[in-house]
Amino acid sequence: MENKTRLYGMLGFAMRAGKVVIGAEQVISRLKDNAVRLVLLSVGASEQTKKRLTYKCEFYKKEIREINIQTAELGRLLGKLYAPAVIAITDEGFAKEIVKALSPESP
């Protein structure tokens, strides 16, 4: 099971460090610029959004993960009043730590 406390903490740190891109269009734009290290899809994202972002990540050879966080909760974690379905991490270090927190063997 993923380590939610660690995941939430890393998302908060990344947001405060300015290493998070929020929203599908912005994420796609940064994918094209090769600025993205990891894409995270909320469990509440629409099937169309999931399909589109999965295709884009495969095309640009970037890792994509679905996280077990609803869009409204993701918005609150990031300090936003809206509910983003997709975010991207632009820093390699934060991306690695988030992937570790998402791994099933995470403590």
Buried (B, 14 or more C-beta within 10 A) or exposed (E): EBBBEBBBBBBBBBBEEEBBBBBBEBBBBBBEEEBBBBBBBBBBBEEEBBEBBBEBBEEBEBBBBBBEBBBBBBBEBBEBEEBBBBBBBBBEBBBBBBBBBBEEEBE
